[in-house]
Amino acid sequence: MTITRNSSTWYGLSTDIKPTNTTGIGSLGVPSTGDTFRETDTGKSFTWTGSAWTALGTPNVVSDSNGNSLTLVPSAAGFQFPITPVPDVLLIDNFNGTTIDTTYRWQTPVTAGTGTMTQSGGNLVTTLGTTASNGAAISSIENFEPSIGAITVGALLQTEASPATNTNRCFGFYTRPGSWTAATPVQDGYVWELDITGSFGASIYAGGVRIFRQAFALTGSTFIPMEISFQGLNALFFLNNFSVPVLTVPVFQPSTLNLPFGFHSINHTSGPASAPTWSTYGIAVVDQSGVQTTQFNGQTISRVRAPGKFIPLNSVSIATETTIWTPAAGRRFRLMGYQLSASAAANIVLKDNTAGTTILVLPSATLGSVLTSPPFGNGILSSAVNNVLTANAGLADTLSGYLFGTEE
């Protein structure tokens, strides 16, 4: 077939010798950068880079004026820069200082017996001794669930070179059962686990049952980089590095993918022969998709909230302290705003739980006027699950309007 040309598009057979910048084709001339050559017998298309014909769909590596390599992905319209999302940091804690941040990052640690969870020298430490059933656990305030990308947590953990039996230790995304013991340590989740037999490995739990287990040797390491990443039907486990997974588990899933980060150590009913070591040197939770909107409040990074709960109030008496928002069991309220009208001119005191901490004082206003909240951003999160929000005017007064926020 004779090669033909229509503007920037060339046509010919796969057996034809394609034109170059030094071997043009008669009156058709030479190709210009970005021209396309279409093989009419194969349907394949190529683009001229200025020095060679490159098949569309094949990345082309070029160098800029500084010698840096750039990868360009061919498309029908030319070359495009591939865009890789920048992961969003959802939770990070270096454990600086000696106070565990139970305001923004962590639930209050749960302990059993005389077990303790302390923060010191840049790490979070569980101390159990050898007493049977001693335990200490902590979970993030926020739960994490994959969007279009994976949710990942990584940390450097410390344990003994040869861990003893009769202690369960876990790190990962998981919930604990109501009857938390070394024999029943996890309700749902993905964890790196040192179990009561002294075996270390990757585990998946669903409904309190361990449905997957793959053991790994610790090989005498006392400081161990660990990472877990989960998305949809796949969970990836990383050990001794944060770049290449040592295990990919398809299909096996917990009963829920909406999980907090957790970290715990708990002795079995018979107790270990020697005191176990289990501490972590900082942790970070990220969303690999880059679609989460986050913000910094001066203390920590958190996801931007959208109100999902609206509480109507219709002539509610607040002459004495009265509950105006009761969250669902096991949830915290997050007050993000309000629009209210009161029947009396008096300051209205809002408290986090009955007789709890004052979180807002709404100033006295002209009767019948509407009190509208200023922008609250992510609002005010209750200090504990099951706390109620109360209002008190201290005199005969009723409140009408609505509150809005979330329950977490």
Beta strands, then each sheet from edge to edge (+ up, - down):
strand 1: 4-6
strand 2: 9-12
strand 3: 36-39
strand 4: 45-48
strand 5: 53-55
strand 6: 60-63
strand 7: 69-75
strand 8: 78-80
strand 9: 88-93
strand 10: 110-112
strand 11: 116-120
strand 12: 123-127
strand 13: 135-144
strand 14: 151-158
strand 15: 167-175
strand 16: 188-194
strand 17: 200-206
strand 18: 209-215
strand 19: 223-231
strand 20: 234-239
strand 21: 247-250
strand 22: 259-267
strand 23: 278-287
strand 24: 294-296
strand 25: 301-303
strand 26: 309-317
strand 27: 322-325
strand 28: 333-342
strand 29: 348-352
strand 30: 357-362
strand 31: 371-372
strand 32: 380-381
strand 33: 389-392
strand 34: 398-407
sheet 1: 1+ 2- 3- 4+ 5-
sheet 2: 6+ 7- 8+
sheet 3: 9+ 23- 12+ 11-
sheet 4: 9+ 23- 14+ 19- 20+ 21-
sheet 5: 10+ 13- 22+ 15- 16+ 17- 18+
sheet 6: 24+ 25-
sheet 7: 26+ 34- 28+ 31-
sheet 8: 26+ 34- 28+ 32-
sheet 9: 27+ 33- 29+ 30-
end
